[in-house]
Amino acid sequence: MLRWALGFLGVSLVAAFCGFYLLAHMYAYAAKIIFIIFLVLSILSFIDSFLERKS
């Protein structure tokens, strides 16, 4: 999932460099959303593995 976020960020940077600012904004927003989902799932996985080791 992190690769998807980085891919969208890369497309966003290329689009901004070429002058497609609306497209760049949409890809940057998508990258941000995917990155937040990645962080939430990573934290939940960490908590789950931590609780599993205790029991």
Helices and strands as residue ranges (DSSP letters): H 2-18, H 21-54
